[in-house]
Amino acid sequence: MVDIVLDIAFVLIFLGMVFGIIRFVIGPEIVDRVVAIDLLTIIAIAVIALLAHVADRFIYLDVALVYGLLSFLGVLAVARYLEKGF
Amino acid sequence: MIVLLTILLCAGILISGLLAVLLDNIISAVISSGLASLFASVVYVVLAAPDVAMTEASIGSGLSTMIFLYAIRKTRNGNES
């Protein structure tokens, strides 16, 4: 049961990452790429949490925590630059 | 499953590195380099190095993007692209 749920989660995360990369590649504006990198950051946090469960090493969750705390800074910097030039 | 995900992450590093070189808009190139750092951080977690991944996530994806944007703002005097 747990293996089936993990396989479904892997497939969904895989598809989400593929579509995020496609959006990042064909995004014509800067704003599309900023939203795509925000999406890919959240998917990366999900990947790290899933790897922490699969590898049975819960120290990986600290990496996901640091990533979730610090990942909005890049998006915030780009948004501030686009709004009024840093 | 982890093998497929790792192959996709490495392909993402390659694609974002190529975009960082090939894109014309300089802000998009900076964002692409941040994306390459993001994928590299997840690959470090796959390779069982969580401390390296933590450092890469904080410095490569957060701090370097802000420093690049600050330098672009300081040197270009406002007119982008």
Backbone of each chain as nested JSON, in Angstrom:
{
  "chains": [
    {"id": "A", "residues": [
      {"number": 1, "name": "MET", "atoms": {"N": [0.829, -1.205, 0.0], "CA": [0.0, 0.0, 0.0], "C": [0.867, 1.259, 0.0]}},
      {"number": 2, "name": "VAL", "atoms": {"N": [1.869, 1.266, 0.881], "CA": [2.756, 2.427, 0.953], "C": [3.582, 2.547, -0.328]}},
      {"number": 3, "name": "ASP", "atoms": {"N": [3.976, 1.405, -0.891], "CA": [4.752, 1.45, -2.124], "C": [3.94, 2.005, -3.285]}},
      {"number": 4, "name": "ILE", "atoms": {"N": [2.657, 1.629, -3.329], "CA": [1.797, 2.147, -4.402], "C": [1.647, 3.659, -4.275]}},
      {"number": 5, "name": "VAL", "atoms": {"N": [1.451, 4.131, -3.049], "CA": [1.301, 5.577, -2.833], "C": [2.588, 6.303, -3.191]}},
      {"number": 6, "name": "LEU", "atoms": {"N": [3.745, 5.7, -2.839], "CA": [5.022, 6.343, -3.181], "C": [5.247, 6.379, -4.68]}},
      {"number": 7, "name": "ASP", "atoms": {"N": [4.846, 5.298, -5.392], "CA": [4.994, 5.312, -6.846], "C": [4.115, 6.375, -7.489]}},
      {"number": 8, "name": "ILE", "atoms": {"N": [2.888, 6.49, -7.007], "CA": [1.992, 7.524, -7.543], "C": [2.565, 8.913, -7.276]}},
      {"number": 9, "name": "ALA", "atoms": {"N": [3.138, 9.11, -6.069], "CA": [3.73, 10.414, -5.75], "C": [4.926, 10.715, -6.638]}},
      {"number": 10, "name": "PHE", "atoms": {"N": [5.74, 9.684, -6.92], "CA": [6.881, 9.896, -7.813], "C": [6.424, 10.296, -9.206]}},
      {"number": 11, "name": "VAL", "atoms": {"N": [5.378, 9.614, -9.716], "CA": [4.901, 9.937, -11.062], "C": [4.356, 11.361, -11.116]}},
      {"number": 12, "name": "LEU", "atoms": {"N": [3.601, 11.752, -10.083], "CA": [3.019, 13.096, -10.095], "C": [4.092, 14.171, -9.984]}},
      {"number": 13, "name": "ILE", "atoms": {"N": [5.098, 13.931, -9.131], "CA": [6.185, 14.903, -8.998], "C": [6.99, 14.992, -10.284]}},
      {"number": 14, "name": "PHE", "atoms": {"N": [7.179, 13.834, -10.938], "CA": [7.895, 13.805, -12.222], "C": [7.161, 14.654, -13.266]}},
      {"number": 15, "name": "LEU", "atoms": {"N": [5.836, 14.442, -13.366], "CA": [5.06, 15.213, -14.348], "C": [5.067, 16.701, -14.02]}},
      {"number": 16, "name": "GLY", "atoms": {"N": [4.963, 17.042, -12.739], "CA": [4.987, 18.443, -12.361], "C": [6.31, 19.112, -12.693]}},
      {"number": 17, "name": "MET", "atoms": {"N": [7.41, 18.363, -12.484], "CA": [8.717, 18.934, -12.803], "C": [8.896, 19.095, -14.309]}},
      {"number": 18, "name": "VAL", "atoms": {"N": [8.387, 18.116, -15.084], "CA": [8.485, 18.217, -16.554], "C": [7.716, 19.433, -17.057]}},
      {"number": 19, "name": "PHE", "atoms": {"N": [6.499, 19.628, -16.56], "CA": [5.71, 20.774, -17.033], "C": [6.307, 22.097, -16.563]}},
      {"number": 20, "name": "GLY", "atoms": {"N": [6.889, 22.1, -15.367], "CA": [7.549, 23.316, -14.899], "C": [8.744, 23.685, -15.753]}},
      {"number": 21, "name": "ILE", "atoms": {"N": [9.529, 22.661, -16.15], "CA": [10.688, 22.934, -17.008], "C": [10.228, 23.429, -18.374]}},
      {"number": 22, "name": "ILE", "atoms": {"N": [9.132, 22.834, -18.908], "CA": [8.604, 23.292, -20.207], "C": [8.156, 24.744, -20.122]}},
      {"number": 23, "name": "ARG", "atoms": {"N": [7.457, 25.083, -19.021], "CA": [7.022, 26.473, -18.858], "C": [8.217, 27.418, -18.744]}},
      {"number": 24, "name": "PHE", "atoms": {"N": [9.279, 26.94, -18.066], "CA": [10.455, 27.792, -17.928], "C": [11.14, 28.005, -19.274]}},
      {"number": 25, "name": "VAL", "atoms": {"N": [11.19, 26.949, -20.106], "CA": [11.907, 27.069, -21.38], "C": [11.153, 27.956, -22.353]}},
      {"number": 26, "name": "ILE", "atoms": {"N": [9.829, 27.764, -22.486], "CA": [9.103, 28.521, -23.505], "C": [8.515, 29.814, -22.976]}},
      {"number": 27, "name": "GLY", "atoms": {"N": [8.768, 30.158, -21.685], "CA": [8.16, 31.37, -21.158], "C": [8.675, 32.615, -21.84]}},
      {"number": 28, "name": "PRO", "atoms": {"N": [7.831, 33.373, -22.503], "CA": [8.369, 34.523, -23.242], "C": [8.73, 35.7, -22.345]}},
      {"number": 29, "name": "GLU", "atoms": {"N": [8.025, 35.856, -21.231], "CA": [8.272, 37.015, -20.364], "C": [9.144, 36.61, -19.178]}},
      {"number": 30, "name": "ILE", "atoms": {"N": [9.646, 37.607, -18.46], "CA": [10.399, 37.32, -17.244], "C": [9.478, 36.773, -16.164]}},
      {"number": 31, "name": "VAL", "atoms": {"N": [8.245, 37.292, -16.139], "CA": [7.316, 36.927, -15.07], "C": [6.96, 35.451, -15.142]}},
      {"number": 32, "name": "ASP", "atoms": {"N": [6.839, 34.91, -16.376], "CA": [6.576, 33.481, -16.537], "C": [7.705, 32.652, -15.942]}},
      {"number": 33, "name": "ARG", "atoms": {"N": [8.934, 33.102, -16.158], "CA": [10.073, 32.334, -15.642], "C": [10.166, 32.443, -14.131]}},
      {"number": 34, "name": "VAL", "atoms": {"N": [9.783, 33.605, -13.576], "CA": [9.809, 33.74, -12.109], "C": [8.792, 32.811, -11.466]}},
      {"number": 35, "name": "VAL", "atoms": {"N": [7.596, 32.756, -12.037], "CA": [6.566, 31.863, -11.499], "C": [6.984, 30.406, -11.673]}},
      {"number": 36, "name": "ALA", "atoms": {"N": [7.631, 30.087, -12.808], "CA": [8.083, 28.714, -13.041], "C": [9.154, 28.309, -12.041]}},
      {"number": 37, "name": "ILE", "atoms": {"N": [10.067, 29.238, -11.696], "CA": [11.118, 28.861, -10.735], "C": [10.535, 28.758, -9.329]}},
      {"number": 38, "name": "ASP", "atoms": {"N": [9.485, 29.502, -9.03], "CA": [8.823, 29.329, -7.736], "C": [8.158, 27.958, -7.653]}},
      {"number": 39, "name": "LEU", "atoms": {"N": [7.488, 27.567, -8.734], "CA": [6.864, 26.234, -8.808], "C": [7.907, 25.132, -8.667]}},
      {"number": 40, "name": "LEU", "atoms": {"N": [9.032, 25.281, -9.365], "CA": [10.068, 24.24, -9.315], "C": [10.731, 24.166, -7.94]}},
      {"number": 41, "name": "THR", "atoms": {"N": [10.793, 25.298, -7.229], "CA": [11.317, 25.264, -5.862], "C": [10.415, 24.449, -4.939]}},
      {"number": 42, "name": "ILE", "atoms": {"N": [9.104, 24.659, -5.075], "CA": [8.166, 23.909, -4.219], "C": [8.212, 22.422, -4.574]}},
      {"number": 43, "name": "ILE", "atoms": {"N": [8.343, 22.102, -5.862], "CA": [8.463, 20.701, -6.266], "C": [9.769, 20.095, -5.744]}},
      {"number": 44, "name": "ALA", "atoms": {"N": [10.835, 20.901, -5.694], "CA": [12.109, 20.399, -5.16], "C": [12.001, 20.099, -3.672]}},
      {"number": 45, "name": "ILE", "atoms": {"N": [11.228, 20.923, -2.93], "CA": [10.995, 20.625, -1.512], "C": [10.247, 19.301, -1.364]}},
      {"number": 46, "name": "ALA", "atoms": {"N": [9.275, 19.064, -2.251], "CA": [8.544, 17.795, -2.208], "C": [9.461, 16.617, -2.515]}},
      {"number": 47, "name": "VAL", "atoms": {"N": [10.376, 16.798, -3.478], "CA": [11.33, 15.739, -3.831], "C": [12.239, 15.413, -2.651]}},
      {"number": 48, "name": "ILE", "atoms": {"N": [12.705, 16.458, -1.944], "CA": [13.608, 16.227, -0.81], "C": [12.868, 15.51, 0.323]}},
      {"number": 49, "name": "ALA", "atoms": {"N": [11.619, 15.892, 0.57], "CA": [10.847, 15.214, 1.624], "C": [10.595, 13.757, 1.267]}},
      {"number": 50, "name": "LEU", "atoms": {"N": [10.325, 13.499, -0.022], "CA": [10.091, 12.119, -0.46], "C": [11.36, 11.287, -0.373]}},
      {"number": 51, "name": "LEU", "atoms": {"N": [12.505, 11.904, -0.699], "CA": [13.783, 11.189, -0.581], "C": [14.116, 10.905, 0.88]}},
      {"number": 52, "name": "ALA", "atoms": {"N": [13.717, 11.804, 1.774], "CA": [13.945, 11.552, 3.2], "C": [13.159, 10.345, 3.671]}},
      {"number": 53, "name": "HIS", "atoms": {"N": [11.96, 10.137, 3.095], "CA": [11.193, 8.951, 3.479], "C": [11.758, 7.688, 2.837]}},
      {"number": 54, "name": "VAL", "atoms": {"N": [12.159, 7.789, 1.564], "CA": [12.625, 6.596, 0.846], "C": [13.962, 6.117, 1.395]}},
      {"number": 55, "name": "ALA", "atoms": {"N": [14.893, 7.06, 1.621], "CA": [16.213, 6.682, 2.121], "C": [16.227, 6.449, 3.628]}},
      {"number": 56, "name": "ASP", "atoms": {"N": [15.116, 6.776, 4.312], "CA": [14.961, 6.595, 5.752], "C": [16.014, 7.375, 6.546]}},
      {"number": 57, "name": "ARG", "atoms": {"N": [16.32, 8.571, 6.056], "CA": [17.265, 9.445, 6.772], "C": [16.578, 10.781, 6.96]}},
      {"number": 58, "name": "PHE", "atoms": {"N": [16.138, 11.035, 8.177], "CA": [15.29, 12.192, 8.4], "C": [16.095, 13.473, 8.58]}},
      {"number": 59, "name": "ILE", "atoms": {"N": [17.412, 13.396, 8.459], "CA": [18.219, 14.618, 8.472], "C": [17.989, 15.406, 7.18]}},
      {"number": 60, "name": "TYR", "atoms": {"N": [17.47, 14.724, 6.139], "CA": [17.196, 15.429, 4.889], "C": [16.069, 16.446, 5.038]}},
      {"number": 61, "name": "LEU", "atoms": {"N": [15.227, 16.253, 6.029], "CA": [14.122, 17.201, 6.21], "C": [14.631, 18.577, 6.633]}},
      {"number": 62, "name": "ASP", "atoms": {"N": [15.821, 18.62, 7.253], "CA": [16.414, 19.917, 7.579], "C": [16.753, 20.692, 6.314]}},
      {"number": 63, "name": "VAL", "atoms": {"N": [17.211, 19.964, 5.291], "CA": [17.506, 20.618, 4.013], "C": [16.229, 21.211, 3.419]}},
      {"number": 64, "name": "ALA", "atoms": {"N": [15.142, 20.434, 3.489], "CA": [13.868, 20.945, 2.967], "C": [13.398, 22.16, 3.762]}},
      {"number": 65, "name": "LEU", "atoms": {"N": [13.652, 22.142, 5.069], "CA": [13.249, 23.274, 5.918], "C": [14.024, 24.539, 5.556]}},
      {"number": 66, "name": "VAL", "atoms": {"N": [15.35, 24.403, 5.41], "CA": [16.172, 25.558, 5.023], "C": [15.778, 26.063, 3.646]}},
      {"number": 67, "name": "TYR", "atoms": {"N": [15.477, 25.12, 2.756], "CA": [15.071, 25.514, 1.405], "C": [13.751, 26.289, 1.424]}},
      {"number": 68, "name": "GLY", "atoms": {"N": [12.807, 25.808, 2.229], "CA": [11.538, 26.509, 2.311], "C": [11.649, 27.877, 2.962]}},
      {"number": 69, "name": "LEU", "atoms": {"N": [12.624, 28.023, 3.887], "CA": [12.795, 29.328, 4.519], "C": [13.483, 30.321, 3.597]}},
      {"number": 70, "name": "LEU", "atoms": {"N": [14.403, 29.839, 2.763], "CA": [15.228, 30.76, 1.992], "C": [14.82, 30.896, 0.534]}},
      {"number": 71, "name": "SER", "atoms": {"N": [13.896, 30.054, 0.065], "CA": [13.672, 30.023, -1.385], "C": [12.902, 31.241, -1.883]}},
      {"number": 72, "name": "PHE", "atoms": {"N": [12.144, 31.898, -0.998], "CA": [11.363, 33.023, -1.5], "C": [12.221, 34.263, -1.706]}},
      {"number": 73, "name": "LEU", "atoms": {"N": [13.477, 34.237, -1.235], "CA": [14.302, 35.442, -1.328], "C": [14.64, 35.779, -2.78]}},
      {"number": 74, "name": "GLY", "atoms": {"N": [14.921, 34.749, -3.584], "CA": [15.243, 35.006, -4.985], "C": [14.057, 35.574, -5.736]}},
      {"number": 75, "name": "VAL", "atoms": {"N": [12.875, 34.972, -5.518], "CA": [11.666, 35.466, -6.174], "C": [11.343, 36.887, -5.719]}},
      {"number": 76, "name": "LEU", "atoms": {"N": [11.565, 37.142, -4.402], "CA": [11.311, 38.476, -3.862], "C": [12.269, 39.503, -4.463]}},
      {"number": 77, "name": "ALA", "atoms": {"N": [13.541, 39.115, -4.633], "CA": [14.516, 40.041, -5.217], "C": [14.156, 40.372, -6.661]}},
      {"number": 78, "name": "VAL", "atoms": {"N": [13.767, 39.343, -7.444], "CA": [13.413, 39.6, -8.839], "C": [12.148, 40.455, -8.932]}},
      {"number": 79, "name": "ALA", "atoms": {"N": [11.181, 40.181, -8.061], "CA": [9.942, 40.972, -8.092], "C": [10.211, 42.424, -7.735]}},
      {"number": 80, "name": "ARG", "atoms": {"N": [11.086, 42.637, -6.743], "CA": [11.425, 44.012, -6.369], "C": [12.192, 44.713, -7.477]}},
      {"number": 81, "name": "TYR", "atoms": {"N": [13.061, 43.965, -8.17], "CA": [13.795, 44.557, -9.29], "C": [12.84, 44.958, -10.401]}},
      {"number": 82, "name": "LEU", "atoms": {"N": [11.861, 44.074, -10.707], "CA": [10.933, 44.376, -11.791], "C": [10.008, 45.53, -11.433]}},
      {"number": 83, "name": "GLU", "atoms": {"N": [9.735, 45.679, -10.149], "CA": [8.788, 46.726, -9.767], "C": [9.438, 48.106, -9.781]}},
      {"number": 84, "name": "LYS", "atoms": {"N": [10.556, 48.257, -9.042], "CA": [11.155, 49.582, -8.988], "C": [12.676, 49.556, -9.04]}},
      {"number": 85, "name": "GLY", "atoms": {"N": [13.254, 48.504, -9.576], "CA": [14.679, 48.508, -9.805], "C": [15.514, 48.398, -8.556]}},
      {"number": 86, "name": "PHE", "atoms": {"N": [15.194, 47.402, -7.716], "CA": [15.926, 47.097, -6.485], "C": [15.945, 48.288, -5.566]}}
    ]},
    {"id": "B", "residues": [
      {"number": 1, "name": "MET", "atoms": {"N": [12.577, 4.353, -9.851], "CA": [11.897, 5.641, -9.771], "C": [12.872, 6.76, -9.431]}},
      {"number": 2, "name": "ILE", "atoms": {"N": [13.75, 6.517, -8.449], "CA": [14.74, 7.535, -8.097], "C": [15.712, 7.773, -9.243]}},
      {"number": 3, "name": "VAL", "atoms": {"N": [15.98, 6.706, -10.019], "CA": [16.891, 6.852, -11.157], "C": [16.285, 7.773, -12.208]}},
      {"number": 4, "name": "LEU", "atoms": {"N": [14.995, 7.572, -12.506], "CA": [14.324, 8.45, -13.481], "C": [14.31, 9.902, -13.009]}},
      {"number": 5, "name": "LEU", "atoms": {"N": [14.034, 10.094, -11.714], "CA": [13.992, 11.451, -11.173], "C": [15.376, 12.101, -11.221]}},
      {"number": 6, "name": "THR", "atoms": {"N": [16.416, 11.315, -10.96], "CA": [17.776, 11.865, -11.023], "C": [18.171, 12.234, -12.447]}},
      {"number": 7, "name": "ILE", "atoms": {"N": [17.749, 11.388, -13.408], "CA": [18.025, 11.717, -14.814], "C": [17.32, 13.008, -15.21]}},
      {"number": 8, "name": "LEU", "atoms": {"N": [16.071, 13.188, -14.747], "CA": [15.348, 14.427, -15.053], "C": [16.015, 15.634, -14.404]}},
      {"number": 9, "name": "LEU", "atoms": {"N": [16.523, 15.459, -13.173], "CA": [17.201, 16.573, -12.5], "C": [18.483, 16.956, -13.23]}},
      {"number": 10, "name": "CYS", "atoms": {"N": [19.25, 15.953, -13.682], "CA": [20.49, 16.262, -14.405], "C": [20.187, 16.909, -15.754]}},
      {"number": 11, "name": "ALA", "atoms": {"N": [19.115, 16.452, -16.417], "CA": [18.696, 17.11, -17.659], "C": [18.258, 18.544, -17.386]}},
      {"number": 12, "name": "GLY", "atoms": {"N": [17.647, 18.775, -16.227], "CA": [17.263, 20.138, -15.859], "C": [18.467, 21.035, -15.638]}},
      {"number": 13, "name": "ILE", "atoms": {"N": [19.541, 20.471, -15.027], "CA": [20.78, 21.249, -14.873], "C": [21.335, 21.641, -16.233]}},
      {"number": 14, "name": "LEU", "atoms": {"N": [21.313, 20.671, -17.173], "CA": [21.846, 20.93, -18.519], "C": [21.011, 21.989, -19.242]}},
      {"number": 15, "name": "ILE", "atoms": {"N": [19.679, 21.848, -19.171], "CA": [18.798, 22.785, -19.877], "C": [18.921, 24.19, -19.302]}},
      {"number": 16, "name": "SER", "atoms": {"N": [18.951, 24.301, -17.965], "CA": [19.02, 25.645, -17.387], "C": [20.392, 26.275, -17.592]}},
      {"number": 17, "name": "GLY", "atoms": {"N": [21.447, 25.456, -17.648], "CA": [22.763, 25.999, -17.977], "C": [22.821, 26.518, -19.397]}},
      {"number": 18, "name": "LEU", "atoms": {"N": [22.226, 25.753, -20.34], "CA": [22.179, 26.217, -21.729], "C": [21.362, 27.499, -21.857]}},
      {"number": 19, "name": "LEU", "atoms": {"N": [20.233, 27.574, -21.118], "CA": [19.418, 28.791, -21.174], "C": [20.151, 29.978, -20.569]}},
      {"number": 20, "name": "ALA", "atoms": {"N": [20.934, 29.737, -19.507], "CA": [21.685, 30.834, -18.905], "C": [22.724, 31.384, -19.865]}},
      {"number": 21, "name": "VAL", "atoms": {"N": [23.233, 30.529, -20.759], "CA": [24.201, 31.028, -21.738], "C": [23.488, 31.667, -22.913]}},
      {"number": 22, "name": "LEU", "atoms": {"N": [22.385, 31.066, -23.376], "CA": [21.827, 31.436, -24.676], "C": [20.775, 32.541, -24.636]}},
      {"number": 23, "name": "LEU", "atoms": {"N": [20.18, 32.799, -23.45], "CA": [19.093, 33.785, -23.433], "C": [19.617, 35.206, -23.629]}},
      {"number": 24, "name": "ASP", "atoms": {"N": [18.805, 36.027, -24.297], "CA": [19.217, 37.403, -24.567], "C": [18.961, 38.315, -23.376]}},
      {"number": 25, "name": "ASN", "atoms": {"N": [17.806, 38.133, -22.726], "CA": [17.456, 38.979, -21.588], "C": [18.321, 38.602, -20.387]}},
      {"number": 26, "name": "ILE", "atoms": {"N": [18.948, 39.578, -19.775], "CA": [19.959, 39.27, -18.753], "C": [19.301, 38.848, -17.439]}},
      {"number": 27, "name": "ILE", "atoms": {"N": [18.104, 39.345, -17.16], "CA": [17.411, 38.92, -15.935], "C": [16.986, 37.46, -16.047]}},
      {"number": 28, "name": "SER", "atoms": {"N": [16.523, 37.057, -17.238], "CA": [16.179, 35.658, -17.444], "C": [17.41, 34.759, -17.319]}},
      {"number": 29, "name": "ALA", "atoms": {"N": [18.564, 35.247, -17.738], "CA": [19.79, 34.454, -17.602], "C": [20.169, 34.269, -16.133]}},
      {"number": 30, "name": "VAL", "atoms": {"N": [19.973, 35.325, -15.325], "CA": [20.26, 35.215, -13.89], "C": [19.312, 34.224, -13.228]}},
      {"number": 31, "name": "ILE", "atoms": {"N": [18.024, 34.276, -13.608], "CA": [17.051, 33.331, -13.053], "C": [17.399, 31.903, -13.478]}},
      {"number": 32, "name": "SER", "atoms": {"N": [17.894, 31.735, -14.704], "CA": [18.278, 30.404, -15.171], "C": [19.456, 29.846, -14.385]}},
      {"number": 33, "name": "SER", "atoms": {"N": [20.406, 30.701, -14.035], "CA": [21.523, 30.215, -13.215], "C": [21.048, 29.821, -11.818]}},
      {"number": 34, "name": "GLY", "atoms": {"N": [20.058, 30.539, -11.286], "CA": [19.468, 30.14, -10.017], "C": [18.758, 28.808, -10.106]}},
      {"number": 35, "name": "LEU", "atoms": {"N": [18.128, 28.542, -11.26], "CA": [17.446, 27.254, -11.453], "C": [18.459, 26.108, -11.533]}},
      {"number": 36, "name": "ALA", "atoms": {"N": [19.598, 26.355, -12.169], "CA": [20.651, 25.327, -12.217], "C": [21.152, 24.999, -10.819]}},
      {"number": 37, "name": "SER", "atoms": {"N": [21.278, 26.034, -9.983], "CA": [21.698, 25.812, -8.597], "C": [20.657, 25.025, -7.812]}},
      {"number": 38, "name": "LEU", "atoms": {"N": [19.375, 25.285, -8.101], "CA": [18.287, 24.558, -7.42], "C": [18.347, 23.07, -7.743]}},
      {"number": 39, "name": "PHE", "atoms": {"N": [18.469, 22.724, -9.038], "CA": [18.544, 21.315, -9.424], "C": [19.796, 20.649, -8.86]}},
      {"number": 40, "name": "ALA", "atoms": {"N": [20.912, 21.383, -8.846], "CA": [22.151, 20.82, -8.297], "C": [22.004, 20.511, -6.818]}},
      {"number": 41, "name": "SER", "atoms": {"N": [21.248, 21.359, -6.107], "CA": [21.026, 21.109, -4.678], "C": [20.247, 19.813, -4.452]}},
      {"number": 42, "name": "VAL", "atoms": {"N": [19.225, 19.566, -5.28], "CA": [18.449, 18.326, -5.118], "C": [19.305, 17.112, -5.49]}},
      {"number": 43, "name": "VAL", "atoms": {"N": [20.172, 17.264, -6.482], "CA": [21.069, 16.159, -6.846], "C": [22.052, 15.867, -5.712]}},
      {"number": 44, "name": "TYR", "atoms": {"N": [22.478, 16.908, -4.984], "CA": [23.343, 16.669, -3.818], "C": [22.626, 15.872, -2.746]}},
      {"number": 45, "name": "VAL", "atoms": {"N": [21.322, 16.127, -2.58], "CA": [20.562, 15.33, -1.609], "C": [20.474, 13.877, -2.069]}},
      {"number": 46, "name": "VAL", "atoms": {"N": [20.285, 13.658, -3.372], "CA": [20.258, 12.29, -3.898], "C": [21.596, 11.601, -3.652]}},
      {"number": 47, "name": "LEU", "atoms": {"N": [22.688, 12.345, -3.76], "CA": [24.028, 11.785, -3.549], "C": [24.412, 11.711, -2.077]}},
      {"number": 48, "name": "ALA", "atoms": {"N": [23.434, 11.878, -1.164], "CA": [23.617, 11.714, 0.282], "C": [24.624, 12.693, 0.876]}},
      {"number": 49, "name": "ALA", "atoms": {"N": [24.495, 13.985, 0.472], "CA": [25.327, 15.036, 1.067], "C": [24.425, 16.195, 1.482]}},
      {"number": 50, "name": "PRO", "atoms": {"N": [23.71, 16.08, 2.598], "CA": [22.727, 17.115, 2.933], "C": [23.34, 18.448, 3.339]}},
      {"number": 51, "name": "ASP", "atoms": {"N": [24.58, 18.441, 3.89], "CA": [25.187, 19.719, 4.267], "C": [25.583, 20.53, 3.038]}},
      {"number": 52, "name": "VAL", "atoms": {"N": [26.111, 19.837, 2.03], "CA": [26.448, 20.523, 0.778], "C": [25.183, 21.058, 0.11]}},
      {"number": 53, "name": "ALA", "atoms": {"N": [24.105, 20.272, 0.196], "CA": [22.841, 20.717, -0.399], "C": [22.3, 21.943, 0.313]}},
      {"number": 54, "name": "MET", "atoms": {"N": [22.457, 21.973, 1.641], "CA": [21.971, 23.136, 2.392], "C": [22.752, 24.397, 2.03]}},
      {"number": 55, "name": "THR", "atoms": {"N": [24.074, 24.271, 1.924], "CA": [24.895, 25.417, 1.541], "C": [24.581, 25.884, 0.128]}},
      {"number": 56, "name": "GLU", "atoms": {"N": [24.399, 24.931, -0.779], "CA": [24.081, 25.29, -2.16], "C": [22.723, 25.976, -2.256]}},
      {"number": 57, "name": "ALA", "atoms": {"N": [21.769, 25.511, -1.444], "CA": [20.432, 26.115, -1.493], "C": [20.456, 27.539, -0.97]}},
      {"number": 58, "name": "SER", "atoms": {"N": [21.231, 27.782, 0.096], "CA": [21.207, 29.126, 0.668], "C": [22.051, 30.1, -0.128]}},
      {"number": 59, "name": "ILE", "atoms": {"N": [23.234, 29.682, -0.551], "CA": [24.135, 30.604, -1.234], "C": [23.855, 30.647, -2.726]}},
      {"number": 60, "name": "GLY", "atoms": {"N": [23.801, 29.492, -3.366], "CA": [23.698, 29.478, -4.821], "C": [22.362, 29.971, -5.331]}},
      {"number": 61, "name": "SER", "atoms": {"N": [21.29, 29.548, -4.656], "CA": [19.985, 29.902, -5.191], "C": [19.437, 31.191, -4.596]}},
      {"number": 62, "name": "GLY", "atoms": {"N": [19.817, 31.535, -3.36], "CA": [19.265, 32.731, -2.755], "C": [20.165, 33.936, -2.866]}},
      {"number": 63, "name": "LEU", "atoms": {"N": [21.399, 33.787, -2.397], "CA": [22.272, 34.956, -2.263], "C": [22.844, 35.414, -3.594]}},
      {"number": 64, "name": "SER", "atoms": {"N": [23.229, 34.45, -4.461], "CA": [23.895, 34.847, -5.705], "C": [22.921, 35.56, -6.637]}},
      {"number": 65, "name": "THR", "atoms": {"N": [21.635, 35.151, -6.626], "CA": [20.65, 35.837, -7.461], "C": [20.482, 37.289, -7.022]}},
      {"number": 66, "name": "MET", "atoms": {"N": [20.415, 37.507, -5.687], "CA": [20.277, 38.869, -5.179], "C": [21.506, 39.703, -5.492]}},
      {"number": 67, "name": "ILE", "atoms": {"N": [22.689, 39.108, -5.384], "CA": [23.912, 39.87, -5.648], "C": [24.029, 40.199, -7.137]}},
      {"number": 68, "name": "PHE", "atoms": {"N": [23.624, 39.244, -7.994], "CA": [23.639, 39.526, -9.435], "C": [22.688, 40.662, -9.788]}},
      {"number": 69, "name": "LEU", "atoms": {"N": [21.476, 40.619, -9.211], "CA": [20.514, 41.684, -9.524], "C": [20.994, 43.033, -9.011]}},
      {"number": 70, "name": "TYR", "atoms": {"N": [21.606, 43.019, -7.823], "CA": [22.144, 44.276, -7.27], "C": [23.26, 44.826, -8.154]}},
      {"number": 71, "name": "ALA", "atoms": {"N": [24.123, 43.929, -8.661], "CA": [25.211, 44.377, -9.532], "C": [24.686, 44.883, -10.862]}},
      {"number": 72, "name": "ILE", "atoms": {"N": [23.652, 44.215, -11.402], "CA": [23.064, 44.692, -12.661], "C": [22.447, 46.069, -12.472]}},
      {"number": 73, "name": "ARG", "atoms": {"N": [21.769, 46.237, -11.334], "CA": [21.168, 47.538, -11.049], "C": [22.234, 48.626, -10.902]}},
      {"number": 74, "name": "LYS", "atoms": {"N": [23.354, 48.282, -10.254], "CA": [24.389, 49.28, -10.026], "C": [25.142, 49.631, -11.298]}},
      {"number": 75, "name": "THR", "atoms": {"N": [25.291, 48.682, -12.206], "CA": [26.145, 48.932, -13.368], "C": [25.372, 49.411, -14.573]}},
      {"number": 76, "name": "ARG", "atoms": {"N": [24.083, 49.047, -14.696], "CA": [23.371, 49.36, -15.934], "C": [22.589, 50.66, -15.873]}},
      {"number": 77, "name": "ASN", "atoms": {"N": [22.482, 51.228, -14.731], "CA": [21.849, 52.528, -14.574], "C": [20.39, 52.531, -14.966]}},
      {"number": 78, "name": "GLY", "atoms": {"N": [19.719, 51.371, -14.778], "CA": [18.284, 51.369, -14.928], "C": [17.753, 50.788, -16.217]}},
      {"number": 79, "name": "ASN", "atoms": {"N": [18.463, 50.905, -17.342], "CA": [17.93, 50.383, -18.598], "C": [18.334, 48.926, -18.746]}},
      {"number": 80, "name": "GLU", "atoms": {"N": [17.357, 48.042, -18.765], "CA": [17.642, 46.624, -18.784], "C": [17.602, 46.084, -20.198]}},
      {"number": 81, "name": "SER", "atoms": {"N": [17.612, 44.753, -20.269], "CA": [17.704, 43.981, -21.525], "C": [18.903, 44.42, -22.334]}}
    ]}
  ]
}
